[in-house]
Structures are given as structure tokens and as C-alpha cells.
């Protein structure tokens, strides 16, 4: 079972555990953005 965050705020940085908590939707959006950035970088460099 995951540890409870040290703050009342369920999202954001928790200095006690040195972690950042985000919602599932936000995580999915960041992963999709990362994939598109890598793809664009590879296209600009001429690699696949």
C-alpha cells in the first residue's frame, strides 16, 4: 500500500517523501507530450 503524503494537498511536491504526486490524467498527458517531442526531435535529426 502506498505511503500517505505528508500534506493535505493530494497533488504537488511532498518534501517528506521527496516525491511529486499528480493525477492519472496529468501523467498520461505528460507521457503523450514526451512521445511527440521525441518523435519530432528524431524527425528533425533525420532518424527514425
Steps between C-alpha positions, in 0.01 A plus 500: 500500500642844408611738770272788586630838397624720779270785398129555462552588133464178293694654209835669490839461661528320832833585665467218757508230233680708231230413247256677273144377489287554191167376376479218249370730227793739547750214487348365178515846343868542593588159356324582173679834480834326561434251220415778255810701599725199445333426166540863384863505612571179309329633188706821516820298542409271211483183712210267563 
